[in-house]
């Protein structure tokens, strides 16, 4: 007969960890997407030469593993800058920039996918640059970029498991704590996987629904 020492309080503890994963992911994706849109538009608009410093900055965040970024940022802010920030704040800052680095490329690719002739037609009708971006580029580029953005958001959620190195008790860290205490790794990891699935599945389905709906318009 299967027996376990897992209690209701332990499940609540895991649920709180899942909640922290959602909060860190939500904040990072929102801020990272806003920055990514800004960086992507700048990179497209000013061209590769003038955008070289920004491109280098984004390449740094894309090239260095997230785990190293979190450790270095935490040490730099706390030891070098002598600024006291919580692990939660550091985690959100690093994950936001990490998200922005990838989102900028998605946005740039989406803008480049809009036919030049369509944009020229809009400008010939008297639209300003902002009107062109708002009414022509944004709707078309969003349809192109949405699948990649959904994949990025899901990836950030899974990568948020690394924020334990800055003392943030998210879902995976909560699971590790219970594994140490209860010594039931298989059951706890299965529950952890179910939590991740329960979080990811609705996002993936929503993205698929929007993609199908927009492709039929």
ChimeraX attribute file (.defattr): number of C-alpha atoms within 10 A of each C-alpha:
attribute: neighborCount
match mode: 1-to-1
recipient: residues
	/A:1	3
	/A:2	3
	/A:3	5
	/A:4	10
	/A:5	10
	/A:6	13
	/A:7	9
	/A:8	9
	/A:9	9
	/A:10	15
	/A:11	15
	/A:12	11
	/A:13	19
	/A:14	25
	/A:15	17
	/A:16	16
	/A:17	22
	/A:18	23
	/A:19	16
	/A:20	18
	/A:21	25
	/A:22	18
	/A:23	16
	/A:24	24
	/A:25	25
	/A:26	17
	/A:27	15
	/A:28	26
	/A:29	27
	/A:30	15
	/A:31	17
	/A:32	26
	/A:33	26
	/A:34	17
	/A:35	19
	/A:36	27
	/A:37	19
	/A:38	16
	/A:39	23
	/A:40	26
	/A:41	17
	/A:42	17
	/A:43	21
	/A:44	17
	/A:45	13
	/A:46	11
	/A:47	10
	/A:48	13
	/A:49	9
	/A:50	12
	/A:51	16
	/A:52	13
	/A:53	11
	/A:54	16
	/A:55	18
	/A:56	11
	/A:57	13
	/A:58	22
	/A:59	14
	/A:60	14
	/A:61	19
	/A:62	16
	/A:63	10
	/A:64	11
	/A:65	11
	/A:66	18
	/A:67	17
	/A:68	12
	/A:69	17
	/A:70	23
	/A:71	17
	/A:72	13
	/A:73	17
	/A:74	23
	/A:75	14
	/A:76	13
	/A:77	14
	/A:78	15
	/A:79	11
	/A:80	10
	/A:81	9
	/A:82	10
	/A:83	11
	/A:84	11
	/A:85	11
	/A:86	13
	/A:87	18
	/A:88	18
	/A:89	14
	/A:90	22
	/A:91	26
	/A:92	23
	/A:93	19
	/A:94	23
	/A:95	28
	/A:96	25
	/A:97	22
	/A:98	26
	/A:99	29
	/A:100	28
	/A:101	27
	/A:102	21
	/A:103	28
	/A:104	26
	/A:105	21
	/A:106	25
	/A:107	28
	/A:108	22
	/A:109	16
	/A:110	22
	/A:111	24
	/A:112	14
	/A:113	14
	/A:114	17
	/A:115	11
	/A:116	11
	/A:117	9
	/A:118	13
	/A:119	17
	/A:120	12
	/A:121	12
	/A:122	19
	/A:123	14
	/A:124	10
	/A:125	9
	/A:126	10
	/A:127	16
	/A:128	12
	/A:129	11
	/A:130	10
	/A:131	14
	/A:132	18
	/A:133	18
	/A:134	11
	/A:135	12
	/A:136	16
	/A:137	21
	/A:138	16
	/A:139	15
	/A:140	17
	/A:141	20
	/A:142	17
	/A:143	16
	/A:144	20
	/A:145	19
	/A:146	18
	/A:147	16
	/A:148	17
	/A:149	20
	/A:150	17
	/A:151	14
	/A:152	18
	/A:153	23
	/A:154	20
	/A:155	14
	/A:156	21
	/A:157	22
	/A:158	15
	/A:159	15
	/A:160	25
	/A:161	19
	/A:162	19
	/A:163	26
	/A:164	19
	/A:165	16
	/A:166	19
	/A:167	14
	/A:168	23
	/A:169	24
	/A:170	26
	/A:171	25
	/A:172	25
	/A:173	20
	/A:174	21
	/A:175	24
	/A:176	17
	/A:177	14
	/A:178	20
	/A:179	16
	/A:180	10
	/A:181	10
	/A:182	14
	/A:183	14
	/A:184	14
	/A:185	14
	/A:186	10
	/A:187	13
	/A:188	21
	/A:189	16
	/A:190	12
	/A:191	15
	/A:192	21
	/A:193	14
	/A:194	12
	/A:195	18
	/A:196	19
	/A:197	11
	/A:198	12
	/A:199	17
	/A:200	16
	/A:201	12
	/A:202	11
	/A:203	15
	/A:204	15
	/A:205	12
	/A:206	12
	/A:207	18
	/A:208	14
	/A:209	12
	/A:210	13
	/A:211	16
	/A:212	12
	/A:213	10
	/A:214	12
	/A:215	10
	/A:216	6
	/A:217	5
